[in-house]
Amino acid sequence: MLENTLLDEQAKKTLLRLIPHGIYICGVRDGEELNGFTASWVMQASFTPPLVVNCVRQDSRSHAMIEASGVFTLSFLEAGQKDLAQKFFKPQRRNGNKFEDVEFYTGATGCPIIKDSLGYVECQVVGSVKKGDHTVYVGEVIAAGIHREGQLLLLESTGWNYGG
């Protein structure tokens, strides 16, 4: 294993922040409790079966909810929906009910889906890897729907940095 003395921290931060990321609202549930958070470490992982990867902070309430229920949704946000993404950026304990003024419905998993989004996928967790401060959840897409056409909101367009 190479020693970390070779790691140029500024180069690492700069390069990792160049990885493009879409912005999604990840909807979660545990029993009757619903929550959502802004997710950006998401990618497709397989065609057959259809799998996505969603990385979630281990110290978050949403992480505990995914652990308990084994399901989550991803609502795809449209370019220009930065304000909507911002509503879900802070922890539930500081923000209260994030869905209070956001129209949503629940899908087959019982997780919330944002009505005013490009569309959604609903996932059943089929694997996970806990490393570092995030858990990499592998979710099999069990349902999907398109609300409208549009361009995906990208992290780089928000001026936010999550990574590096």
Buried (B, 14 or more C-beta within 10 A) or exposed (E): EEEEEEEEEEEEEEEEBEEEBBBBBBBBBBEEEBBBBBBBBBEEBEEEEBBBBBBBBEEBBBBBBBBEBBBBBBBBBBBEBBEBBEBBBEBBEEBEEBBEEBEBEBBEBBBBBBEBBBBBBBBBBEEBEEEEEBBBBBBBBBBBEEBEEBEBBBBEEBEBEBBB
